[in-house]
């Protein structure tokens, strides 16, 4: 039996997420780039910045360091500020994130700079990301006000479908290693050089006896082939009215330098439900993550003494990594002499000085959409972003770095909570095919509270407890603490007009009131001026 089939050509228009809503790709007048996460394959990506790198025009991304999960500087169409931050605003499923604030307290800068902070966006598993939209110009970012002056990165996560239940498991594995090595001399080459210099009379003969018998390649001792493993497990499904998706993630990446790495444990669940014949729509997104960071002490520098990498180049290759006492049989790291030393064994620096951080982050939001009538939709969304992080640092008394202080420990805790409430009205009447109109008006309230507290003690009798017994330190440095509380109240509106599928106009206005600005003097308000934007585009 033959069944004739009627052929019909249809065009599915692409819909792009924009500020507080979405638009047809054709009708967008501002500068916007969209990245489909499924089309941006990256070997075991650590965070969302790995998906952005090299995939959006006008977006420059620079890693702060080579550590796993390192922070990144993102410039959208160049820098806009000399002294303030140039980081863009991140919005995940409609919830603005505190991506400018580190999840953990800063490290201890003892005779040098502390390691740079890790990326706050490590909380989000790249495997849960559906798409990334980057708003680049003033017309596209104006809907988010002054805080979006550096651009906006909108992240949409993966949702459940209408099919039956499904289970997906994905594992990614890889390894990293240094691409190049420095051409340093070997132990024998260094000994031959010293002998030659003595023969030429440039140095005293006693220098020959000061050389060791080892042949240590300090680069080989510090660098390694570092494995990375990433496990993703997800459950999804649903019906015509209810869809859900849940996922679990375990990520473990070691750094190419010893004593350095990052682990992430994450769980995520989201769901949507339609009621009242589709007029009422409920949504829920919830993410929880636990991250463990192992920092490399003296990653940046070690002051005048130099850090791990400076000593890797400077330390004598004729000396061994460790020595064993013939009487006691105890093995210790080799140092040039007892006590504090300005030239230090780089392997000992990496292994003995502890700098560890952990952070727990919860990101959640719930939304209610209701069609008052066909052309008018009301939306209420509530979001919470809470981070609790700690940083633990210890310099042992039996190390060349910590001997100056007879042992030094520092512990710090940071808590950052952001709450947001959004109410929106969207008017989208149906016109003839050659005209279109879309108007969005809304109110937003945001409150952010940041607390941090830290204590440092010195002069220990033993290294047995590391940073877990601050009371054992005889010398107590003045502790520090601070708290900041900020609130933001905003009213905004946007209108999109199109005619004949050729001419498009977008107008935006926003008014922000922020507690970061003090009360006005002389009866004048110190609130920032409203943000406005408009753009026109015609399609030939």
KANORBEL-V540704 format. One record per residue. RES is the residue in one small letter. SS is DSSP state (h for helix, s for strand, l for the rest). PHI is phi as a letter, one per 40 degrees, with the letter a starting at -180 (none if undefined). BURIAL is # if it has 9 or more other C-alpha atoms within 8 Angstrom, else .. Layout:
# KANORBEL-V540704
res & ss & phi & burial
RES & SS & PHI & BURIAL
RES & SS & PHI & BURIAL
This chain:
# KANORBEL-V540704
res & ss & phi & burial
x & l & none & .
x & l & b & .
x & l & b & .
x & l & c & .
x & l & b & .
x & l & c & .
x & l & c & .
x & l & b & .
x & l & c & .
x & l & b & .
x & l & b & .
x & l & c & .
x & l & c & .
x & l & c & .
x & s & b & .
x & s & b & #
x & s & c & #
x & s & b & #
x & l & c & #
x & l & f & .
x & s & i & .
x & s & a & #
x & s & a & #
x & s & c & #
x & h & d & #
x & h & c & .
x & h & c & #
x & l & c & .
x & l & b & #
x & l & c & #
x & l & c & #
x & s & b & #
x & s & b & #
x & s & b & #
x & s & b & #
x & s & c & #
x & h & d & #
x & h & c & .
x & h & b & .
x & l & b & #
x & l & c & .
x & l & b & .
x & l & c & .
x & l & f & #
x & l & c & #
x & l & c & #
x & l & a & #
x & h & c & #
x & h & c & .
x & h & c & #
x & h & c & #
x & h & c & #
x & l & d & #
x & l & g & .
x & l & b & .
x & l & a & #
x & l & c & .
x & l & g & .
x & s & b & #
x & s & b & #
x & s & b & #
x & s & b & .
x & s & c & #
x & l & c & #
x & l & a & .
x & l & c & .
x & l & c & #
x & l & d & #
x & l & g & #
x & s & c & #
x & l & c & #
x & s & b & #
x & s & c & #
x & s & b & #
x & s & b & #
x & s & b & #
x & l & f & .
x & l & g & .
x & l & c & #
x & l & b & .
x & l & b & .
x & l & c & .
x & l & b & .
x & l & c & .
x & l & c & .
x & l & b & #
x & l & c & #
x & l & c & #
x & s & c & #
x & s & b & #
x & s & b & #
x & s & b & #
x & l & f & #
x & l & g & .
x & s & b & #
x & s & c & .
x & l & b & #
x & l & c & .
x & l & c & #
x & l & c & .
x & l & c & .
x & l & c & #
x & l & c & #
x & l & b & #
x & l & c & #
x & l & c & .
x & l & c & #
x & l & c & .
x & l & c & .
x & l & b & .
x & l & f & .
x & l & i & #
x & l & c & #
x & l & c & #
x & l & d & #
x & l & c & #
x & l & c & #
x & s & c & #
x & l & c & #
x & h & c & #
x & h & c & .
x & h & c & #
x & h & c & #
x & l & b & #
x & l & c & #
x & h & d & #
x & h & c & .
x & h & c & #
x & s & c & #
x & s & c & #
x & s & a & #
x & s & b & #
x & s & b & #
x & s & b & #
x & s & c & #
x & l & b & #
x & l & b & #
x & h & c & #
x & h & c & #
x & h & c & #
x & h & c & #
x & h & d & #
x & h & c & #
x & h & c & #
x & h & g & #
x & h & c & .
x & h & c & .
x & h & b & #
x & l & c & #
x & l & c & #
x & l & h & #
x & s & b & #
x & s & b & #
x & s & c & #
x & s & b & #
x & s & b & #
x & s & c & #
x & l & c & .
x & l & b & #
x & l & c & #
x & l & b & #
x & l & c & #
x & l & c & .
x & l & c & .
x & l & d & .
x & s & a & .
x & s & b & .
x & s & b & .
x & s & b & .
x & s & b & .
x & s & b & .
x & s & b & #
x & s & b & #
x & s & a & #
x & s & a & .
x & s & b & #
x & l & a & #
x & l & c & #
x & l & c & .
x & l & b & .
x & l & b & .
x & l & c & .
x & l & c & .
x & l & c & .
x & l & c & .
x & l & c & #
x & h & c & #
x & h & c & .
x & h & c & .
x & h & c & #
x & h & c & #
x & h & c & .
x & h & c & .
x & h & c & #
x & h & c & #
x & h & c & .
x & h & c & #
x & h & c & #
x & h & c & .
x & l & c & .
x & l & g & .
x & l & c & .
x & l & b & .
x & l & c & .
x & l & c & .
x & h & c & .
x & h & c & #
x & h & c & #
x & h & c & .
x & l & c & .
x & l & c & #
x & l & c & .
x & l & b & .
x & l & c & #
x & l & b & #
x & l & c & #
x & l & c & #
x & h & c & #
x & h & c & .
x & h & c & .
x & h & c & .
x & h & c & #
x & s & c & #
x & l & a & #
x & l & c & #
x & s & c & #
x & s & c & #
x & s & b & #
x & s & b & #
x & s & b & #
x & s & b & #
x & s & b & #
x & s & b & #
x & s & b & #
x & s & b & #
x & s & a & #
x & s & i & #
x & s & i & #
x & l & b & #
x & l & c & .
x & l & b & #
x & s & b & #
x & s & b & #
x & s & a & #
x & s & a & #
x & s & b & #
x & s & a & #
x & s & b & #
x & s & b & #
x & s & b & #
x & s & b & #
x & s & a & #
x & s & b & #
x & s & c & #
x & l & c & #
x & l & c & #
x & s & b & #
x & l & d & #
x & l & f & #
x & l & a & #
x & s & i & #
x & s & a & #
x & s & b & #
x & s & b & #
x & s & b & #
x & s & a & #
x & s & b & #
x & s & a & #
x & s & a & #
x & s & a & #
x & s & a & #
x & s & b & #
x & s & a & #
x & s & b & #
x & s & b & #
x & l & f & .
x & l & f & .
x & l & g & .
x & l & c & #
x & s & b & #
x & s & b & #
x & s & b & #
x & s & b & #
x & s & a & #
x & s & b & #
x & s & a & #
x & s & b & #
x & s & b & #
x & s & b & #
x & s & b & #
x & s & b & #
x & s & b & #
x & s & b & #
x & s & b & #
x & l & c & #
x & l & c & #
x & l & c & #
x & l & f & #
x & l & c & #
x & l & c & #
x & l & a & #
x & l & b & #
x & l & g & #
x & l & c & .
x & l & c & .
x & l & g & #
x & l & c & #
x & h & c & #
x & h & c & #
x & h & c & #
x & h & c & #
x & h & c & #
x & h & c & .
x & h & c & .
x & l & c & #
x & l & c & .
x & l & c & #
x & l & c & #
x & l & c & #
x & l & c & #
x & l & c & #
x & s & b & .
x & s & b & #
x & s & b & .
x & l & c & .
x & l & c & .
x & l & c & .
x & l & c & .
x & l & g & .
x & l & c & .
x & s & c & .
x & s & b & .
x & s & c & #
x & l & c & #
x & l & b & #
x & l & c & .
x & l & a & .
x & l & c & .
x & l & g & #
x & l & c & #
x & l & b & #
x & l & c & .
x & l & b & #
x & l & b & #
x & l & c & #
x & h & c & #
x & h & c & #
x & h & c & #
x & h & d & #
x & h & c & #
x & h & c & #
x & h & c & #
x & l & c & #
x & s & c & #
x & s & a & #
x & s & b & #
x & s & b & #
x & s & b & #
x & s & a & #
x & s & b & #
x & s & b & #
x & s & b & #
x & s & b & #
x & s & a & #
x & s & a & #
x & s & b & #
x & s & b & #
x & s & b & #
x & s & b & #
x & s & b & #
x & s & c & #
x & s & c & #
x & s & a & .
x & l & d & .
x & l & c & #
x & s & b & #
x & s & b & #
x & s & b & #
x & s & b & #
x & s & b & #
x & s & b & #
x & s & b & #
x & s & b & #
x & s & b & #
x & s & b & #
x & s & b & #
x & s & b & #
x & s & b & #
x & s & b & #
x & s & b & #
x & s & b & #
x & s & b & #
x & s & b & #
x & s & a & #
x & s & b & #
x & l & c & #
x & l & c & #
x & l & c & #
x & l & b & #
x & l & c & #
x & l & c & #
x & l & c & #
x & h & c & #
x & h & d & #
x & h & b & #
x & l & f & #
x & l & g & #
x & s & a & #
x & s & b & #
x & s & a & #
x & s & b & #
x & s & a & #
x & s & b & #
x & s & b & #
x & s & b & #
x & s & b & #
x & s & b & #
x & s & b & #
x & s & b & #
x & s & b & #
x & s & b & #
x & s & b & #
x & s & b & #
x & s & b & #
x & s & b & #
x & s & b & #
x & s & b & #
x & l & b & #
x & l & c & #
x & l & c & .
x & l & b & .
x & l & c & .
x & l & c & .
x & l & c & #
x & s & b & #
x & s & a & #
x & s & a & #
x & s & a & #
x & s & b & #
x & s & b & #
x & s & b & #
x & s & a & #
x & s & b & #
x & s & b & #
x & s & b & #
x & s & b & #
x & s & b & #
x & s & b & #
x & s & b & #
x & s & b & #
x & s & b & #
x & s & a & #
x & s & a & #
x & s & a & #
x & s & b & #
x & s & b & #
x & s & b & #
x & s & b & #
x & l & g & #
x & l & b & #
x & l & c & .
x & l & a & .
x & l & c & #
x & l & c & .
x & l & c & .
x & h & f & #
x & h & c & #
x & h & c & .
x & l & a & .
x & h & c & #
x & h & c & .
x & h & c & .
x & l & c & #
x & l & c & #
x & s & c & .
x & s & b & .
x & l & c & .
x & l & d & .
x & l & c & .
x & s & b & .
x & s & a & .
x & s & a & .
x & s & a & .
x & s & b & .
x & s & b & .
x & s & b & #
x & s & b & #
x & s & b & #
x & s & b & #
x & s & b & #
x & s & b & #
x & s & a & #
x & s & a & #
x & s & a & #
x & s & b & #
x & s & b & #
x & s & b & #
x & s & b & #
x & s & b & #
x & l & g & .
x & l & f & #
x & l & b & #
x & s & b & #
x & s & b & #
x & s & b & #
x & s & b & #
x & s & b & #
x & s & b & #
x & s & a & #
x & s & a & #
x & s & b & #
x & s & b & #
x & s & b & #
x & s & b & #
x & l & c & .
x & l & c & .
x & l & b & .
x & l & c & .
x & l & c & .
x & l & c & .
x & l & b & .
x & l & f & .
x & l & g & .
x & l & b & .
x & l & c & .
x & l & b & .
x & l & c & .
x & l & c & .
x & l & c & .
x & l & c & #
x & s & c & #
x & s & b & #
x & s & a & #
x & s & a & #
x & s & a & #
x & s & b & #
x & s & a & .
x & s & b & .
x & l & b & .
x & l & c & .
